[in-house]
């Protein structure tokens, strides 16, 4: 029999009763109806299921939900504020950094984690950080441009000077 687990997702506490070994991805999608993170390879390799747990990237398809109880989980749905897309989401739209949508949520969450640790990443830093996310459509140059644009916009918002 499953016990009740309290999950902190996007700033809200959710009580769920899955088996503690059930993948976080399935709990997010099926139990909490947060479908931003996608089902991809199921092996933690493609990055489509990427969420952020306690400020670190997490492959939700291979992470047991019991391992994240008591931790802060952020999904794509938790980025927009007051009905406004997060600058990363907006930049992905503006730069056409999405095509089929397969990788988009994982790409945005990986980029969000990068910008939490490095507000002004260089192009090589972005490319290196994003290596764990696969884009089937080959939108990599536009993805990098979108991340650069979002970093610049976030820096301007914060009143920081953006290196050129």
N, C-alpha and C positions, 0 to 999 in steps of 0.2 A: 504494500500500500504506500502511496506517495504521501510525503509530508508537505505542508504548505511552505513555500519559499517566498521571501520578500525580495523583489528585484527593484532596484532603483534605475529606472529607464527614463532618460530625458527629463530628469528632475522630479519625476513622480514615482511613488512607490506602488508597485503592482504585486498582488498576492496571487501566486499560481501554484498548482499542485502536480507538476510533472514529475516523472522519475528524475532523480538528480543527474543521471547519466544522459538524459535526452539532450540533443544538441541545442545550444542557445538559439541558433537560427530558427529552428522549428517552433520554439516557444515564442520568439518574437513574432514570427509570421502567423502561426496558427492560433496561439492563445491570446496574444496582445494585438493582433491584426496590424502590426507594423511591417509592411511588406516592402519597405525600401531596400533592405538587404536582400539580395537575390540568391537563389539556389543555383550554384554553378557546378563545379567539379565534385564537390562533396569531400574533397581531400585537403582543403586549406591551401591550395596552390594557385588558384586563379584570381582570388581577391574580390570576387563579386559579393561575398558575404561579409565584408569588412565592416566592423563596428569599432568603437573606441571604448575600452574598459579601463577606468582609472588612468586616463590620459595615455594609454598605450594601445597600439593596433591589436585587434583580436579577430581571428578567423572564426566567425560564429558557427560555421558548419562543423567544426571539429572541437569546439569548446563545450564541455558538459555544463549545463545550466547551473548545476550545483557548485561549480568552480567560480562562479561570478556572483553568488549570493553575497550581499553586503558591499558590493562594489558599485561604482557609478558607471552606468552603461549609457553611451550616447549613440543614437542611430541617425540616419539621414533626416528622419522626421523631426529630430530635435534641434536642427540647425536654424530654421526660419524663426524669426521673432516678430511678433505683432503683425502677422500677415505678410511680412516682407521676406523675400528669399535672402538667404545668407549670401554675401558677396561671392563665395565660391559657386554656389548654385547659379547665381545670375551670370557669372563669367562663363560657366560651362554653356549656358544658353547662348550668350552673345558671341562666343567664339566657335560655336558649332562643335564643341568638344564632346559631343555625344552623337551617336548615330542610331544604333540598334537599341541602346539602353542597357545592354547586358552588363557592362562594367561600370556604369555611371555612378551608382550609389557607392560602390567600393572605392572608386577613384576619388570621389569627393570626400569620403570619410578619411582616406589615407592622406589626402592633401590637407584636410582640416587638422589632422594630428600633426603633420609637418609644421603648419603655420602656428600651432600652439607652442611648439618648441623653437621655431626659427621664423621670426616674423618677416625676414627679408632674405629668403633663400636664393642662391644663385641658380642659374639654369642647370649646371652639373649637379648641384645638391638636390634639385627637384627630380631630375632624371634618376639619380641614384635611389632616392627615397621611394619613388613610384615603381621600382623594378618588380615588386611583388604583385602588381596588378596587371592583368592581361586585358587588352582591348582587341576584340575580334575584328573590328573595323579599321584598325590602324590609325586612329585619331591622335596618336601620341604628340605630334607637334602642336596641335590645337589644345590638347590637354595641358601641356606645359605653358602655353601662352595664357590660358585661362587661370592657371595657378599664379603665374606672375602678375596678371591683372588684379586678381583678388588680393594678393599680398600687398600690392601697391595701394589699393583702395583701403584695405584694413589699416595700413600704416598711416595713410592720410587721415583717416577717422581718428586714429589714436594720437595724431599730432607728431608723428615720427618722421624724420627725414628719410626718404627712400634712396638707397644707393643706386647709382646708374651704371 
